[in-house]
């Protein structure tokens, strides 16, 4: 007997699970189909050699009281099931140019003061840059709240012209206010959060990243998987369902309308509506097929570019990393102030041919969440951007059956990444307990990410806003969410899931945030004395060497 649902959600990333929970709580019969054996998409965690890693979540903004994610998590009730650790408020991001470190502290005023401390001659430009970034994002928010865009801009007090920056790059935005080349590099240093060279990314994305972390950075207690776990508890309470290891082969259409899906094993499941959390090529190119699309959409699919991919180094050390100068903040290592040039190299195969990557990202997850430590070991995650083309020659092989050349390349690349890390954290290479390297092909396999992309479609000026993919597609009953729609990251994907649910139900997002969940517990990563006693005891045990 063929099963029937009101909604089928394809993919259990942050967008898909948000849509599923909101719809189920509104009384819809919901099924989530996830091709991987673990839920969460980029918010999943995995265990290697007994150590837990979270490849896609390194910090999240908007978690503090009144933040955008805090309001959503409480409104959906998931706040009852999740706690967070707050990254170092004196430096949730550390931008390292050459051998000098510059910190991004929590608080808009604190950030401005710190940057002026480093660059007193740029004081006026720093204020202008930070204030304008905030006003740009406020203006965009106002546009989404009123029907008349002209009224929205007027409501923003005329403080910023959206059109002025609509076609400008992040680098244009920085250079409009800042003349010092090092400060320009520092302000471009968070570009890893979207993966584009600042000269190619939209100015609004540049401003949005800065704005998102004004009130600090946070990490889920236990690792990224705590997010899908919390959502699945609410989904179950609302009588929604999820099926893992359930890849969808086709989205079924009849007279141009969605009728359901066919799974890879041939099972057909009917539904009035389908929400796809997969990227556009997977959704339209593979699960529907170009023959069923308008010429306009086919042209868009054929022109779209996907965001950068990365080498992901997951490793464990038996070294006191706090003593070595690290903390719960993220570290962005750049060879020099030409950050834009280093990101351009990150779109190519440069890391495969160079002695070491020009830039790297390092985070110590056991300094963010000390409760994850065991045997006195720290778990670390480091990333270097790389283009997919460098790995395409191995794309026809399957995971676990890759040729020897691929495995040899991984060994050599890991050595390069460790060489880079050794320059910034002397002695670390003598303390490696375990390591594993993932490539763009790994992302393709586990996340079903076209060309191993990290952030959906690239956030270039022509592919954000109206140039991104809309929530409501041209096919009746088919909706999209995720990093290729409104925005990327946990916050952007979550917002897209709420938008998909509101579109389907014909209501506002606020109408769906009805659960009145409790405030979330937040613990300071760098001050264990303020954690609950049972977690302090767990941390003490984890720090003990076996």
BAVOPA-988220 format. One record per residue (C-alpha): x, y, z; residue number from 0. Coordinates in Angstrom, 3 decimals. Layout:
N
{{X; Y; Z}; NUM}
...
END
This chain:
546
{{0.000; 0.000; 0.000}; 0}
{{1.407; 3.419; -0.984}; 1}
{{1.868; 5.787; 1.945}; 2}
{{0.613; 9.366; 1.751}; 3}
{{1.794; 12.433; 3.646}; 4}
{{0.964; 16.116; 3.582}; 5}
{{4.653; 17.009; 3.307}; 6}
{{7.803; 15.129; 2.350}; 7}
{{11.047; 16.883; 3.287}; 8}
{{14.125; 15.751; 1.359}; 9}
{{17.229; 16.114; 3.514}; 10}
{{17.619; 16.648; 7.250}; 11}
{{19.945; 19.640; 7.297}; 12}
{{19.134; 22.687; 9.405}; 13}
{{16.657; 23.963; 6.805}; 14}
{{14.882; 20.672; 6.254}; 15}
{{14.444; 19.843; 9.937}; 16}
{{13.264; 23.362; 10.717}; 17}
{{10.602; 23.147; 8.011}; 18}
{{9.605; 19.652; 9.154}; 19}
{{9.186; 20.621; 12.810}; 20}
{{7.255; 23.815; 12.038}; 21}
{{4.913; 21.987; 9.663}; 22}
{{4.374; 19.027; 11.988}; 23}
{{3.597; 21.346; 14.895}; 24}
{{1.026; 23.043; 12.655}; 25}
{{-0.776; 19.710; 12.239}; 26}
{{0.721; 18.522; 8.944}; 27}
{{1.609; 14.869; 8.412}; 28}
{{5.353; 15.091; 7.724}; 29}
{{8.027; 12.629; 6.567}; 30}
{{11.730; 13.500; 6.344}; 31}
{{13.820; 11.376; 3.952}; 32}
{{17.570; 11.471; 4.663}; 33}
{{20.037; 9.672; 2.372}; 34}
{{22.796; 9.476; 5.033}; 35}
{{22.775; 7.164; 8.029}; 36}
{{23.023; 10.151; 10.373}; 37}
{{20.597; 13.080; 10.488}; 38}
{{21.646; 16.701; 10.256}; 39}
{{23.329; 17.322; 6.903}; 40}
{{26.173; 19.736; 7.649}; 41}
{{25.032; 19.782; 11.305}; 42}
{{25.742; 16.077; 11.833}; 43}
{{28.627; 14.739; 13.921}; 44}
{{30.600; 11.547; 13.491}; 45}
{{33.001; 9.463; 15.540}; 46}
{{36.450; 8.340; 14.424}; 47}
{{38.634; 6.178; 16.628}; 48}
{{36.429; 7.075; 19.591}; 49}
{{36.635; 10.843; 19.044}; 50}
{{33.693; 13.007; 17.946}; 51}
{{33.996; 15.549; 15.145}; 52}
{{31.532; 18.059; 13.677}; 53}
{{32.549; 19.029; 10.130}; 54}
{{30.061; 21.823; 9.430}; 55}
{{29.430; 23.749; 12.660}; 56}
{{32.248; 25.741; 14.252}; 57}
{{30.365; 28.671; 15.710}; 58}
{{26.873; 30.126; 15.506}; 59}
{{25.622; 33.650; 16.125}; 60}
{{22.203; 34.802; 17.274}; 61}
{{22.090; 32.402; 20.234}; 62}
{{22.202; 34.946; 23.061}; 63}
{{19.034; 36.401; 24.555}; 64}
{{16.930; 38.083; 21.869}; 65}
{{19.037; 36.686; 19.022}; 66}
{{17.402; 35.469; 15.824}; 67}
{{18.189; 31.793; 16.419}; 68}
{{17.338; 32.033; 20.095}; 69}
{{13.853; 33.286; 19.183}; 70}
{{13.396; 30.507; 16.616}; 71}
{{14.642; 27.736; 18.899}; 72}
{{12.363; 28.892; 21.717}; 73}
{{9.427; 29.353; 19.348}; 74}
{{9.784; 25.790; 18.058}; 75}
{{10.422; 24.345; 21.523}; 76}
{{13.845; 22.946; 20.625}; 77}
{{15.443; 25.196; 23.262}; 78}
{{14.275; 22.623; 25.807}; 79}
{{16.638; 20.017; 24.363}; 80}
{{19.867; 21.910; 23.630}; 81}
{{22.549; 23.866; 25.485}; 82}
{{25.379; 26.008; 24.156}; 83}
{{28.927; 26.967; 25.042}; 84}
{{29.940; 30.589; 24.525}; 85}
{{33.263; 31.097; 22.780}; 86}
{{35.856; 33.455; 24.222}; 87}
{{34.034; 36.828; 24.398}; 88}
{{37.392; 38.608; 24.073}; 89}
{{38.044; 36.856; 20.765}; 90}
{{35.545; 34.485; 19.186}; 91}
{{37.607; 34.948; 15.991}; 92}
{{41.370; 35.436; 15.882}; 93}
{{42.662; 36.720; 12.545}; 94}
{{46.381; 35.977; 12.200}; 95}
{{48.210; 37.921; 9.478}; 96}
{{51.735; 36.589; 9.166}; 97}
{{52.745; 36.131; 12.792}; 98}
{{50.521; 38.829; 14.346}; 99}
{{47.111; 38.072; 15.878}; 100}
{{44.059; 40.356; 15.820}; 101}
{{40.997; 39.506; 17.928}; 102}
{{37.275; 40.010; 17.237}; 103}
{{35.542; 40.451; 20.638}; 104}
{{31.850; 40.142; 21.432}; 105}
{{29.847; 43.360; 21.206}; 106}
{{29.696; 45.907; 18.393}; 107}
{{31.226; 48.632; 20.557}; 108}
{{33.930; 46.286; 21.847}; 109}
{{34.835; 45.276; 18.304}; 110}
{{35.119; 48.898; 17.210}; 111}
{{37.274; 49.727; 20.254}; 112}
{{39.584; 46.756; 19.673}; 113}
{{40.092; 47.565; 15.997}; 114}
{{40.823; 51.204; 16.879}; 115}
{{43.350; 49.979; 19.435}; 116}
{{45.142; 48.153; 16.624}; 117}
{{44.647; 50.917; 14.026}; 118}
{{43.980; 54.271; 15.730}; 119}
{{44.506; 56.130; 12.450}; 120}
{{41.473; 54.278; 10.977}; 121}
{{39.051; 55.203; 13.782}; 122}
{{36.559; 57.068; 11.595}; 123}
{{36.557; 54.387; 8.915}; 124}
{{36.100; 51.619; 11.493}; 125}
{{32.999; 53.311; 12.902}; 126}
{{31.612; 53.868; 9.420}; 127}
{{32.242; 50.273; 8.376}; 128}
{{30.667; 48.677; 11.444}; 129}
{{27.682; 51.038; 11.618}; 130}
{{26.932; 50.701; 7.920}; 131}
{{27.136; 46.905; 8.097}; 132}
{{24.517; 46.937; 10.846}; 133}
{{22.242; 49.347; 8.966}; 134}
{{22.527; 47.328; 5.743}; 135}
{{21.259; 44.191; 7.457}; 136}
{{18.528; 46.095; 9.302}; 137}
{{17.385; 47.562; 5.994}; 138}
{{17.231; 44.108; 4.417}; 139}
{{15.178; 42.902; 7.369}; 140}
{{12.758; 45.776; 6.950}; 141}
{{12.317; 44.924; 3.276}; 142}
{{11.084; 41.502; 4.312}; 143}
{{8.501; 42.927; 6.737}; 144}
{{6.567; 45.254; 4.454}; 145}
{{4.948; 44.852; 1.078}; 146}
{{6.203; 48.133; -0.330}; 147}
{{10.048; 48.128; -0.645}; 148}
{{10.135; 51.926; -0.829}; 149}
{{8.423; 52.087; 2.560}; 150}
{{10.974; 49.650; 3.963}; 151}
{{13.917; 51.795; 2.975}; 152}
{{12.148; 54.844; 4.367}; 153}
{{11.481; 52.923; 7.583}; 154}
{{15.219; 52.378; 7.930}; 155}
{{15.525; 56.129; 8.373}; 156}
{{17.223; 56.602; 5.036}; 157}
{{20.470; 55.659; 6.803}; 158}
{{21.636; 53.317; 4.083}; 159}
{{20.751; 52.891; 0.460}; 160}
{{20.257; 49.228; -0.350}; 161}
{{20.698; 49.943; -4.014}; 162}
{{24.058; 51.572; -3.359}; 163}
{{25.527; 48.251; -2.279}; 164}
{{23.347; 45.843; -4.242}; 165}
{{25.911; 45.284; -6.996}; 166}
{{29.066; 45.953; -4.973}; 167}
{{31.502; 43.419; -3.567}; 168}
{{32.628; 42.827; -0.010}; 169}
{{36.024; 44.245; -0.950}; 170}
{{34.335; 47.382; -2.314}; 171}
{{32.545; 47.720; 1.007}; 172}
{{35.757; 47.363; 3.033}; 173}
{{37.778; 49.689; 0.822}; 174}
{{35.087; 52.382; 0.913}; 175}
{{35.871; 52.910; 4.602}; 176}
{{39.376; 51.527; 5.164}; 177}
{{42.718; 52.462; 3.587}; 178}
{{45.205; 50.460; 5.688}; 179}
{{46.040; 47.248; 3.746}; 180}
{{46.460; 45.156; 6.887}; 181}
{{43.131; 46.240; 8.346}; 182}
{{41.518; 45.526; 4.984}; 183}
{{42.932; 42.013; 5.217}; 184}
{{41.703; 41.577; 8.784}; 185}
{{38.150; 42.660; 7.913}; 186}
{{38.210; 40.259; 4.985}; 187}
{{39.524; 37.533; 7.285}; 188}
{{36.081; 36.106; 8.096}; 189}
{{35.586; 35.325; 4.395}; 190}
{{35.942; 31.641; 5.199}; 191}
{{32.406; 31.843; 6.551}; 192}
{{31.188; 32.158; 2.961}; 193}
{{34.262; 30.847; 1.095}; 194}
{{34.486; 33.585; -1.533}; 195}
{{37.271; 36.091; -2.185}; 196}
{{36.034; 39.402; -0.723}; 197}
{{36.312; 40.949; -4.190}; 198}
{{33.769; 38.455; -5.539}; 199}
{{31.286; 38.084; -2.676}; 200}
{{28.229; 40.297; -2.303}; 201}
{{28.700; 43.304; -0.017}; 202}
{{25.559; 42.201; 1.841}; 203}
{{27.073; 38.804; 2.623}; 204}
{{30.228; 40.505; 3.912}; 205}
{{28.100; 42.779; 6.125}; 206}
{{25.860; 39.906; 7.182}; 207}
{{28.731; 37.769; 8.510}; 208}
{{30.064; 40.655; 10.595}; 209}
{{26.582; 41.499; 11.886}; 210}
{{25.746; 37.866; 12.704}; 211}
{{28.518; 37.640; 15.314}; 212}
{{28.153; 41.079; 16.923}; 213}
{{26.780; 39.320; 20.023}; 214}
{{29.386; 36.591; 20.118}; 215}
{{29.890; 33.042; 18.887}; 216}
{{28.400; 29.863; 20.343}; 217}
{{28.942; 26.122; 20.007}; 218}
{{26.396; 23.358; 20.754}; 219}
{{27.184; 21.433; 23.924}; 220}
{{28.186; 17.929; 22.827}; 221}
{{28.924; 18.928; 19.242}; 222}
{{26.921; 19.860; 16.161}; 223}
{{24.704; 16.765; 16.313}; 224}
{{22.970; 18.318; 19.330}; 225}
{{21.074; 20.512; 16.860}; 226}
{{19.401; 17.754; 14.801}; 227}
{{18.892; 15.718; 17.982}; 228}
{{16.918; 18.595; 19.530}; 229}
{{14.839; 19.084; 16.372}; 230}
{{14.097; 15.362; 16.057}; 231}
{{12.764; 15.279; 19.617}; 232}
{{10.297; 18.013; 18.726}; 233}
{{9.486; 16.325; 15.409}; 234}
{{8.641; 13.103; 17.228}; 235}
{{6.486; 14.954; 19.773}; 236}
{{4.574; 16.507; 16.871}; 237}
{{4.122; 13.012; 15.342}; 238}
{{6.408; 13.723; 12.406}; 239}
{{8.634; 10.965; 11.004}; 240}
{{12.190; 10.614; 9.711}; 241}
{{13.697; 7.774; 7.696}; 242}
{{17.489; 7.517; 7.496}; 243}
{{19.378; 5.769; 4.666}; 244}
{{16.439; 6.702; 2.465}; 245}
{{17.735; 8.446; -0.670}; 246}
{{15.126; 9.959; -2.971}; 247}
{{15.637; 9.116; -6.636}; 248}
{{12.822; 11.166; -8.188}; 249}
{{10.389; 13.900; -7.281}; 250}
{{7.196; 12.759; -9.016}; 251}
{{5.100; 15.156; -11.084}; 252}
{{1.715; 14.951; -12.734}; 253}
{{0.458; 17.778; -14.957}; 254}
{{3.261; 19.954; -13.618}; 255}
{{2.327; 19.364; -9.982}; 256}
{{4.159; 17.433; -7.267}; 257}
{{2.561; 14.108; -6.355}; 258}
{{5.283; 12.619; -4.170}; 259}
{{8.664; 10.918; -4.462}; 260}
{{10.185; 7.648; -5.602}; 261}
{{12.980; 6.274; -3.471}; 262}
{{16.113; 4.609; -4.844}; 263}
{{14.687; 1.202; -3.840}; 264}
{{11.594; 1.869; -5.971}; 265}
{{9.139; 2.693; -3.189}; 266}
{{6.679; 5.466; -4.064}; 267}
{{5.426; 7.843; -1.359}; 268}
{{2.686; 10.361; -2.139}; 269}
{{2.500; 13.905; -0.790}; 270}
{{0.743; 17.173; -1.572}; 271}
{{3.954; 19.133; -1.113}; 272}
{{7.686; 18.416; -1.183}; 273}
{{10.361; 20.546; 0.479}; 274}
{{13.865; 19.940; -0.854}; 275}
{{16.832; 20.709; 1.375}; 276}
{{19.116; 19.399; -1.391}; 277}
{{21.050; 21.856; -3.545}; 278}
{{19.593; 23.019; -6.898}; 279}
{{21.480; 20.584; -9.129}; 280}
{{20.408; 17.614; -7.018}; 281}
{{16.838; 18.906; -6.719}; 282}
{{16.164; 20.010; -10.285}; 283}
{{18.894; 18.331; -12.292}; 284}
{{18.766; 14.852; -10.759}; 285}
{{15.485; 14.388; -8.884}; 286}
{{13.277; 16.123; -11.463}; 287}
{{15.293; 16.343; -14.682}; 288}
{{15.838; 19.279; -16.995}; 289}
{{13.169; 18.052; -19.452}; 290}
{{10.462; 18.960; -16.927}; 291}
{{11.764; 22.483; -16.255}; 292}
{{11.204; 25.815; -17.929}; 293}
{{13.898; 27.114; -20.243}; 294}
{{14.544; 29.950; -17.806}; 295}
{{15.233; 27.559; -14.927}; 296}
{{17.396; 25.295; -17.103}; 297}
{{19.472; 28.310; -18.106}; 298}
{{19.852; 29.293; -14.474}; 299}
{{20.934; 25.767; -13.505}; 300}
{{23.463; 25.682; -16.327}; 301}
{{24.975; 29.032; -15.293}; 302}
{{25.026; 28.566; -11.540}; 303}
{{28.352; 28.257; -9.755}; 304}
{{28.762; 26.387; -6.482}; 305}
{{30.680; 27.535; -3.451}; 306}
{{34.185; 26.443; -2.637}; 307}
{{35.106; 23.060; -1.183}; 308}
{{37.816; 22.199; 1.324}; 309}
{{40.329; 19.808; 2.713}; 310}
{{39.100; 18.945; 6.195}; 311}
{{41.671; 17.691; 8.684}; 312}
{{40.253; 16.028; 11.786}; 313}
{{42.894; 15.245; 14.381}; 314}
{{43.612; 14.542; 18.042}; 315}
{{46.568; 15.698; 20.143}; 316}
{{47.870; 14.885; 23.622}; 317}
{{49.213; 18.435; 24.033}; 318}
{{48.086; 21.213; 26.367}; 319}
{{46.773; 23.521; 23.666}; 320}
{{45.652; 26.236; 26.076}; 321}
{{49.199; 26.385; 27.399}; 322}
{{50.311; 26.658; 23.755}; 323}
{{48.274; 29.859; 23.374}; 324}
{{45.030; 28.575; 21.903}; 325}
{{41.561; 29.120; 23.327}; 326}
{{37.910; 28.558; 22.413}; 327}
{{37.997; 31.144; 19.616}; 328}
{{38.573; 30.234; 15.983}; 329}
{{41.965; 30.872; 14.401}; 330}
{{42.270; 32.123; 10.815}; 331}
{{45.873; 31.874; 9.597}; 332}
{{46.898; 34.002; 6.601}; 333}
{{50.395; 34.278; 5.146}; 334}
{{49.987; 38.007; 4.543}; 335}
{{47.408; 40.804; 4.291}; 336}
{{46.395; 39.869; 0.722}; 337}
{{43.464; 37.834; 2.019}; 338}
{{41.564; 38.289; -1.242}; 339}
{{44.409; 36.733; -3.208}; 340}
{{44.612; 33.781; -0.837}; 341}
{{40.904; 33.047; -1.256}; 342}
{{41.296; 33.210; -5.029}; 343}
{{43.964; 30.517; -4.717}; 344}
{{41.519; 28.552; -2.549}; 345}
{{39.190; 28.231; -5.534}; 346}
{{41.918; 26.380; -7.466}; 347}
{{44.212; 23.375; -7.020}; 348}
{{46.923; 25.582; -5.475}; 349}
{{47.144; 23.590; -2.244}; 350}
{{47.967; 20.455; -4.225}; 351}
{{50.963; 22.092; -5.889}; 352}
{{52.215; 24.446; -3.138}; 353}
{{54.425; 23.489; -0.187}; 354}
{{51.576; 24.415; 2.131}; 355}
{{48.250; 26.263; 1.880}; 356}
{{48.435; 30.077; 2.086}; 357}
{{45.570; 30.172; 4.576}; 358}
{{43.999; 27.784; 7.078}; 359}
{{41.255; 27.695; 9.675}; 360}
{{41.815; 25.939; 13.020}; 361}
{{39.371; 25.255; 15.805}; 362}
{{39.869; 23.192; 18.966}; 363}
{{36.478; 21.729; 19.740}; 364}
{{37.516; 20.545; 23.198}; 365}
{{38.384; 24.119; 24.155}; 366}
{{34.935; 25.213; 22.950}; 367}
{{33.261; 22.318; 24.731}; 368}
{{35.610; 20.869; 27.386}; 369}
{{33.059; 18.144; 28.189}; 370}
{{34.148; 16.416; 24.943}; 371}
{{37.652; 15.677; 26.231}; 372}
{{38.703; 12.191; 27.162}; 373}
{{42.070; 10.664; 28.025}; 374}
{{43.397; 14.219; 28.286}; 375}
{{43.262; 14.581; 24.518}; 376}
{{42.065; 17.548; 22.465}; 377}
{{40.053; 17.148; 19.263}; 378}
{{40.844; 19.661; 16.521}; 379}
{{39.441; 20.525; 13.109}; 380}
{{41.436; 22.396; 10.470}; 381}
{{40.380; 23.416; 6.966}; 382}
{{42.059; 24.662; 3.807}; 383}
{{39.990; 25.669; 0.800}; 384}
{{40.448; 23.878; -2.495}; 385}
{{38.598; 23.670; -5.801}; 386}
{{36.678; 20.530; -6.757}; 387}
{{38.423; 20.236; -10.138}; 388}
{{41.567; 18.960; -8.442}; 389}
{{39.682; 15.822; -7.332}; 390}
{{37.343; 15.301; -10.256}; 391}
{{39.556; 12.597; -11.791}; 392}
{{38.673; 10.365; -8.818}; 393}
{{34.956; 11.241; -8.736}; 394}
{{33.846; 8.036; -10.488}; 395}
{{35.329; 5.864; -7.740}; 396}
{{33.364; 5.000; -4.612}; 397}
{{34.267; 5.723; -1.013}; 398}
{{36.276; 2.809; 0.336}; 399}
{{37.304; 1.851; -3.202}; 400}
{{39.326; 4.908; -4.203}; 401}
{{42.556; 4.201; -6.126}; 402}
{{45.975; 4.245; -4.479}; 403}
{{46.786; 7.605; -6.084}; 404}
{{43.952; 9.266; -4.217}; 405}
{{45.040; 7.868; -0.861}; 406}
{{48.651; 8.901; -1.537}; 407}
{{47.475; 12.421; -2.378}; 408}
{{45.591; 12.579; 0.917}; 409}
{{48.718; 11.583; 2.851}; 410}
{{50.752; 14.294; 1.128}; 411}
{{48.063; 16.920; 1.669}; 412}
{{47.732; 16.090; 5.361}; 413}
{{51.487; 16.532; 5.694}; 414}
{{51.208; 20.010; 4.125}; 415}
{{48.426; 21.029; 6.470}; 416}
{{50.322; 19.819; 9.522}; 417}
{{53.415; 21.680; 8.294}; 418}
{{51.362; 24.883; 8.174}; 419}
{{49.946; 24.263; 11.657}; 420}
{{53.403; 23.632; 13.086}; 421}
{{54.441; 27.167; 12.128}; 422}
{{51.601; 28.614; 14.206}; 423}
{{51.494; 26.063; 17.034}; 424}
{{55.106; 24.920; 17.500}; 425}
{{55.455; 21.348; 18.659}; 426}
{{51.967; 20.244; 17.734}; 427}
{{53.188; 17.695; 15.189}; 428}
{{54.974; 15.746; 17.912}; 429}
{{51.685; 15.233; 19.750}; 430}
{{49.410; 13.829; 17.035}; 431}
{{47.435; 10.869; 18.399}; 432}
{{45.117; 10.356; 15.421}; 433}
{{44.209; 12.106; 12.171}; 434}
{{41.907; 11.727; 9.175}; 435}
{{41.630; 13.904; 6.070}; 436}
{{38.423; 14.524; 4.116}; 437}
{{38.300; 15.965; 0.589}; 438}
{{35.610; 17.448; -1.676}; 439}
{{34.710; 13.870; -2.654}; 440}
{{33.953; 13.131; 1.002}; 441}
{{31.476; 16.029; 1.076}; 442}
{{29.867; 14.747; -2.106}; 443}
{{29.478; 11.262; -0.603}; 444}
{{28.105; 12.120; 2.842}; 445}
{{26.263; 15.395; 2.234}; 446}
{{25.263; 14.857; -1.422}; 447}
{{26.790; 18.288; -2.082}; 448}
{{27.305; 19.091; -5.761}; 449}
{{31.043; 19.464; -6.448}; 450}
{{31.674; 19.037; -2.723}; 451}
{{30.388; 22.547; -2.004}; 452}
{{30.344; 23.906; 1.543}; 453}
{{27.790; 26.709; 1.261}; 454}
{{25.384; 25.798; -1.543}; 455}
{{25.651; 28.101; -4.532}; 456}
{{28.499; 30.611; -4.347}; 457}
{{27.546; 33.913; -2.744}; 458}
{{28.639; 36.062; -5.665}; 459}
{{26.858; 39.335; -6.373}; 460}
{{24.664; 37.761; -9.063}; 461}
{{23.660; 34.759; -6.931}; 462}
{{22.294; 36.367; -3.772}; 463}
{{18.932; 38.003; -3.165}; 464}
{{16.894; 37.756; -6.387}; 465}
{{19.756; 35.792; -7.970}; 466}
{{19.495; 32.946; -5.440}; 467}
{{16.898; 30.177; -5.682}; 468}
{{13.424; 31.087; -4.383}; 469}
{{11.675; 29.180; -1.611}; 470}
{{8.603; 28.605; -3.793}; 471}
{{9.652; 27.027; -7.072}; 472}
{{8.011; 27.175; -10.503}; 473}
{{6.602; 23.680; -9.882}; 474}
{{3.356; 23.623; -7.916}; 475}
{{3.838; 21.892; -4.581}; 476}
{{7.664; 22.016; -4.670}; 477}
{{9.538; 24.234; -2.215}; 478}
{{13.218; 24.678; -1.464}; 479}
{{15.200; 25.516; 1.646}; 480}
{{18.846; 25.485; 2.601}; 481}
{{22.048; 27.287; 1.707}; 482}
{{21.136; 28.062; -1.916}; 483}
{{18.005; 30.045; -1.030}; 484}
{{17.811; 32.908; 1.494}; 485}
{{21.239; 32.489; 3.040}; 486}
{{23.710; 29.868; 4.259}; 487}
{{25.076; 28.639; 7.569}; 488}
{{22.949; 27.305; 10.413}; 489}
{{21.106; 30.605; 10.837}; 490}
{{20.441; 31.144; 7.127}; 491}
{{19.303; 27.573; 6.553}; 492}
{{17.067; 27.677; 9.634}; 493}
{{15.435; 30.872; 8.388}; 494}
{{14.857; 29.259; 4.984}; 495}
{{13.129; 26.287; 6.630}; 496}
{{10.800; 28.625; 8.490}; 497}
{{10.095; 30.493; 5.241}; 498}
{{9.263; 27.234; 3.433}; 499}
{{6.804; 26.203; 6.148}; 500}
{{5.176; 29.660; 6.158}; 501}
{{4.867; 29.610; 2.345}; 502}
{{3.146; 26.230; 2.374}; 503}
{{0.706; 27.201; 5.124}; 504}
{{0.101; 30.732; 3.875}; 505}
{{0.967; 32.338; 7.202}; 506}
{{3.711; 34.455; 8.722}; 507}
{{6.779; 32.944; 10.347}; 508}
{{5.749; 34.388; 13.719}; 509}
{{2.507; 32.392; 13.482}; 510}
{{4.607; 29.206; 13.625}; 511}
{{6.739; 30.122; 16.654}; 512}
{{4.165; 29.113; 19.252}; 513}
{{5.846; 26.598; 21.551}; 514}
{{7.245; 29.054; 24.121}; 515}
{{10.306; 26.974; 24.888}; 516}
{{12.511; 27.760; 27.904}; 517}
{{15.624; 29.958; 27.738}; 518}
{{18.658; 27.954; 26.646}; 519}
{{21.445; 27.169; 29.059}; 520}
{{24.726; 28.802; 27.957}; 521}
{{28.089; 27.968; 29.557}; 522}
{{31.327; 29.992; 29.116}; 523}
{{33.840; 27.839; 27.237}; 524}
{{36.846; 29.343; 29.011}; 525}
{{35.491; 29.339; 32.587}; 526}
{{34.597; 25.819; 33.697}; 527}
{{33.897; 27.027; 37.250}; 528}
{{30.586; 28.465; 35.986}; 529}
{{29.378; 25.136; 34.558}; 530}
{{26.952; 22.820; 36.415}; 531}
{{28.671; 20.536; 38.898}; 532}
{{27.915; 17.318; 37.000}; 533}
{{29.547; 18.739; 33.869}; 534}
{{32.530; 19.995; 35.869}; 535}
{{33.007; 16.452; 37.123}; 536}
{{32.733; 15.073; 33.593}; 537}
{{35.314; 17.583; 32.364}; 538}
{{37.681; 16.676; 35.211}; 539}
{{37.448; 12.993; 34.270}; 540}
{{38.014; 13.777; 30.596}; 541}
{{41.154; 15.751; 31.341}; 542}
{{42.737; 12.810; 33.137}; 543}
{{45.426; 10.972; 31.184}; 544}
{{44.909; 7.235; 30.909}; 545}
END
